[in-house]
């Protein structure tokens, strides 16, 4: 039996594929490669010494999804696929509602048709309302403040409705906090398009000289050093959380929501200091104005995932920094492959 991983070539999806294969699962990957590279899949195969099927296509194409289900004995789905840039979602909301909502609806319709009703969904802490007491538990108020977060919340509600309509469904929703780091091997990691939106890839690109300096958005927040505090979690810890969630959907039906974080937080300046200590690289930075939509402090209450999934994050901030830097130094251009033959012919 096969686990279908939608968006399996992405940052979190690729690390989860490695964990699945190393835990003895058979997988099939579905991805349209709009924000990823097929090189990722080659590396996963090399890292695990395992083969798997890859289907390049889009969840907006329902016939394509049906073809994947017809060709594989799918047991459960881990659903990562979707657009994920907050800023872009504000500028182009229609893309997010079309891709994330309609794509998921097509996936659920096909799953229902083939009576495959076990799904782990990649959600986000962006579903929570801003300015509420910390830490955030799964029962904290939800009120997303951007279209990206709203699509995640709508999909959560869709899954809850599917379960209410048919109790044979088993749905686990995982609300991620701030994934950083990379696989310890340096073979796979975060490879954003253009200038990174997230702190760690921006920081590593400054450290390696691709960008001049890190811009810190605000130092006048009500935190010990004035910079925002976030719950950073190692992407491999996050991937292992998906294995635990998959175990859950395989043994019982229901609708469950879990936070995946460390249960604590670090400020932007603390992350910079930890990175410099872990790598020996100095990171130039400047202080700018606050960024719209940023809350001062955000971190998870992870007690429910510890109790019910028997999962907790284990990797330190130092490990997150070391592994992110290892990925960056081994892959200064991300997954882009330099064609040396073409390069030589142009000289």
N, C-alpha and C positions, 0 to 999 in steps of 0.2 A: 504493500500500500504506500501511496505517495502523499507527501505534504506539498501543496501548491503554495509557492511564495510569490505573491504579486509585489512588484517593485524590488525584487531580490538582488538587483545589481546596484541598488542605492547604498548609502552610507551604513544605515542600521541594518537594512536587509541583507547586505553582503556578509556582515559579521554574524548575523543570525544563521545564514546558510552554512557557514563554517561550523558553528556550534551544532546545528542539526546533523550535518554529515558526520561530525566527530562523535555524535551520540547514536549513530547507527540508523538514522532515518534516511529514507529515499526521498528525494525532492525533485520538483519541477519548478523552474523559474519562469515567470511571465513578466516582461518589462518592455516598455516602448523606447527605452534608452534616451528619453528626452533630457534627463538630468544625470546620466550615468554613462558608463562605457562597457562595451563587451569584453574589454581587457580584464575587467573585474572578475568575470566568470571564468576566464582562463586561469587567473591566479587562484581562485577558490579551488578549482580542480587540482592544480599543482600542490596547493597547501594541504589538501585533505587526501590526495591520491584517490579521489572518488569521481565518478562520472555522473552526469545528470542531464536532463533535457532542458533546453532553453527555447522559449517561444517569444519571438519579438513581435509585439503587437499591443493593441490598446484596449482597455476595458470599455471604451465607448463602442467597440465593435462586438456586439453580443454573439454573432456567429463565430467570431474568432474564439471567444471564451468557451463556447460549446465545443468547438473542435478540440481545445485543450482537455476538456473533461472527457470527451469521447476517446481520446488517445491514451488516457492515464487512469489508473484506478486510484482516484484521489480520496483520501481519508479525511483530510481537514485542510483549512486554508489559513495562512498567516498573511494578513492584508496590509502591506506597506504602501502600495502604489497610490500616488497622488501628488499634486503640486504642493509646494511647502514653503514658499517665501512670503513672509508676512507683508513686507512692503509692496511686493508685486500684487498681492491679493487686494490691497487697498486701491491700487491703481487700475487693476483689471479684474474686478470681482466676478464677472461673467465666466472667465476662464476657470475659476476655482469652483463655482457652483456647477458648471458643466462637467469638468473633469472629475472632481472629487465626489460630488453627490451622484451624478448620473452614472459614472463609472462603477461606483459601489453598488448602486441599485441594479445595474446589469449583472454584476457578479452575484449578488444575493438571489436574483431571479433564476440564474443558471444553477446555482448551488441547490436551490429549492427544487428545481426541475429534476436534478439528478439525485435528490435526497441525500445530499452531503451538507449537513447542518451543524458543522463544527467550525468555528472561526475565532481567530485571535486578531483583534483590530488594533492598529497603531494609532493611538490618539495622542493627546498633548496636554500639558499643564496650561496651555493657552485657553482651555475651555473654562477655567476658573475666573470668577469675577475679581477685579483688582481691588485693592484696599480692603482686605479682610484679615482677621487674625491668623498668624502663623503658628505652627505649621499648617499647611493645607491638607485636610483629610479628604477622603473620597466623598464625604457628606458636606464639604464646604460648598458655598453658593457657586453655581456655574452661570457665567454670563460673559461669553467671549466678546472681545472688543475689536476684532477685525474679521474680515471674511474668511481668512484661513482657519482661525479658531472656530468660527461659526460652522464651517463645513464639518469640522471634527465633531462638534457637539451635535449637529444634525444627524451625522452617521451613528453616533452613540444612540440617539433616540430612535433611529430606524431599527437598529439591532434590538433594542428593548421592545419595540413594537412587534418585530418578527417573533421574538420569544413569547410575547403575550398571546400572539395569534396561534402559535404552535409550540407547545412546551417541549417538543423534541429538539428544538434548537439549543445549542450550547455556545454562548458568546462570552468571550473575555475581552474586556476593553482595558488597554494598558495606557495610562497617562504618563508620558515621559516628562521629565524635567529638563535638564540641560546636558545632552550627551556630548562628550568630548573624548579625545584620545584616539587610539588606533590599535589594530592587532599588534601584539608584541613582536611579530616577525617583521613588521614594516611593509608587508606585502599589500595590505589593504588599509584604507583610511578615508578621511574626509577630503573630497576633491570638489570644492564649490566652483560653479561657473563664475568667471569674472571676479570682482572684488568681493571677498567674503562678507556675509552679514553677521556671522557668529564670531565670538571673541577668540576662541582658540586657533582656528585656521588663519584669522587675521594676524594674530600674535606670531604664529610660526612663520608666516610669509614676511613679516617685518624682520624677524630674527635671521632669516636666510638671505635677506636683502632684496626681496622682490618688491616690497613696499617700504616707504621711507620711515614711517612712524605709526604707532598705534594711537588712534584717537579715543580717549576715554570720555564717554558722554556724561558729564556732570560729576562734581565732587562736593556737592552741597546737599546730598540726601541725608536723612536722619539715620545714618549708620556710623559705626566707629571711625571709619576713615573718609566718609562722605561719598563713597562710590557704591553702586548697586551690589546687593548680595544675591547670589543665585545658587541653586542646588545642582552642582556639576556631578555627573555620573559617568563612569568609564563605559564606553560603548560595548565592551565585551561583557561587563556586568549586565548591561541592558539586554544584550543578546541572550544571555543565560536566563534572564527573566522570561523570555519568550518560550524557552524549553519548558519551564515550570508551568507557564500558562497553557501550553499545548497539552501537557499532562492533565491539566484540569479539565479542558474541554473533551478530552478523550474518555474520561471516567464518569462525568456527570453532566447532565443538562442544566440549563439555567442561564442567567445573565449576571455577570460579575464585572466589577470595576476595580482596578488596582493602580495606585501610584507606584511608579518606578523612579526612585531617587535615592539619595544617601541618607536623608533625614536631617541634613545640616546644610550650611551654606558658606560660601567664600565670596569676599568682595572682589571687584575687578583688580584692585591693587594687590590683594593677596594672591590672586592667580598669577599676576605678572611676577611678583616676588618668588613664588613657588617655581615658576618656569625658569627664572634666572638661576635659582639655586640648583634645580635639577639638571640643567643643561650647561651652565656656565656661560650662557649667552646673554649679553646685555640687550634689553629691549627698549629703544627710545619711544617715549610716548608724550602726548600733550593732552591737556585737559580742555575739553570743549563744553558747549552747553548741553543741557539735558536733551535726551531724545524723546520725542512724543510717544506716549504709551508705556514708558518704562516705569515699573513700580519699584520702590526702594528695596524691598526684601521679598524673596519668594523661595520657599523651600518646602519639602514634602513631609507629611506624616506617613511613614512607611510601615506602621505597625500591622496594618491589615495584610499587606503582601507578605510580611514575615510570618504571620500566623497562618494564613490560608494557603499561600503558595509555597511556603517554606523557602522563601528567597530573601536575600539581602545583598546589598552592594558590599564588596570586599576591598576594592582597589582604592588606594590613596590618591590624593591630588598630585603628589609627586610622580606616581606611576602614570597618571593621566598625561602629565606634562612630558615625561620621558618618552612615552609611546607616541604621542603626537609629534614630537621633535624627530624621533626615529623615522616615522613615516615621511615627514617633510624632507629630511636630508636624503633619504633613499629615493624619493620621488619628487624632486624639485618642481617638476611640471605636471604633477599628478599622474593620471593614467595616460597622458599623451605619449605616444610612441614616436620617437625620432627615427625617421627613415634615413639611415646613414647613406644608403645607395643614392637616394635622391639628393641628399645634402652634398655628397661628393660630386655628383654630376653638375651641380649648380656652381661649383667653385671654379 
